[in-house]
Amino acid sequence: MDGLLGLLRCPECGDELRLDAASKEEGLLKSACGLWFPVVNGIPRVFVGEMRRVYQTDFADFVARHALSTELGADLSAQTRAKLATRDSFGYEWTHFHQMLPEWEQNAHYYFEPLGGAESLRGQLVLDGGCGKGRHTYYSLRAGARVVAVDFSRAVDVAQSNCSKVDGERLFVQADLMSLPFAASTFDLAYSFGVLHHLPDPEAGFRSVVSRVRPGGRVLVYLYHALEGEPVKQAILRGVNWARTISTRLPHRVLLPLTTVLGVGLYYGVVGPYRVLSKFGPTKQFAESLPLKSYAAYPIHVIINDQFDRFSAPIENRYRRDEVEGWFARAGLGETTVLGGAGWRAAGVRAAR
């Protein structure tokens, strides 16, 4: 296989995959161990174990056309059920909130700041671990990186479409971060923004991403912070977490209008007053203590999107700075930089040995 497609390996046996292509958009990847993986809409869909249940739910037509067997046991582990629920949540979210905004350029600078900016990606082979709708993939490509963008939901199709008008070599893959279809030490850089804290075992997901980076390569992640030292925000978070015990069980079509109303209320009830109060000396200090002030730089549907995200994702974990530093130390990463803000942006270099 040519280009970035040649990087793919079977997550089960580690062998290279052989492509039988019926067309440019559809084909079948085959492993020496006997596993097959569909290519649909030009995107390889690589799952192993219980996650192969995805083929029955999302690609039944492909399976039927190719007369493939998808016999799986009826029971799923609790971890797989949680992963599938999370996959469905984010697939729905990024399919609905699919817009690309000019504001995402500044947002990309924020996330890539620990590396010195997106410009540092030029010429690098990059893994985007959990690309969502592709907003960071887009700016990685524009910076001159060669990008492999992975997501385990159908958001990967949205990402491919959103990045179609930017130049650069890219490969979109639907796969599980816990079973990435690439050999160890493949990438110059791997990043994962806002994804790991939604996994059943976030640190294991982090180690999986780190293992695909070459010695001397870099790793960059964004994680939710635990709001240590901010008692008011922690109190609000406790209320949100209580509400999540109910909201995460609601059908997405029911939750969407509820979180839309909430997002509109927060935008005009909190973000709007912040914009006004932050302009005046006597009230500026108070304004800076308000939650959600980061949304002042974005249009209203961003906060609506984030409220759906907050109340729909089945799993959410939050971390202190020392916990993030512990992840990097245990994974053998050095030169660690941890920046605050609306969460932790942390970068490190994989040990050369």
C-alpha angles and dihedrals in degrees: 000000000000131000124354091340086073090066092070118111132179108263089213103051103008095234125138115267123241117219122219103185124194088183141342089275101041135042147120127259114209130197130208089241091062101258120133130204125193126233107211125174087359091300123116111229106205119182133149136190119004091348088073084083083087089075091061095049104035106025105032092131092053092048091050094047092052095040092234125169117235101173109162134163118266095236125074128196118252089247093054091048089052091049093049091049090050091048091053092048095053094039089057093043099051093041089055098037095043101138122125112217132197087233089069089076092067088041089057090052088054094053095043094045094103087061093049094262138309089290089077089069094070111127093003126130100231135193115208101200106203103004098183108186091349104253094138092038087058094055093042089056091045089053090057103260126142102233136202106191118197130188129161094214133067086262084094088076090054090049092052090052094046091052096044094101098051121085124238142086112287143161125197117205131181106217146127118267088221091059105031114183096228135092121254117273094019103130136062091211136011125190133180120186122193095341112091095062088061095058125100088238107023098179092050088053089050092052090050090055093044092052091062092058119092120241106277091024125121136248125200127183140172118213135176113257125229092234091238112185093021105097096172093053091044089055090051089048091054089056091048091050090052090051090049091063085069104028096054089061095054122099110259092239088058096042095050097068091043093053090043090059090046092049093050090049093050093046095054097030100046113007093045094052090046090056091053099040094046090063096064128069098224093051101032096092092051091047091054090057092059120106122241094029091137088071090068088086094056139063119260099262091065092066089043089053092049093050090055088048092050096049100037106047107097094212128043126169129182130200144203120228092254090053091054090048088050091056091054094046094049091048091055096249121149138186086048120188120189118187125186132212122109090355135333122307107192131179134179144164123246114240113262095232 
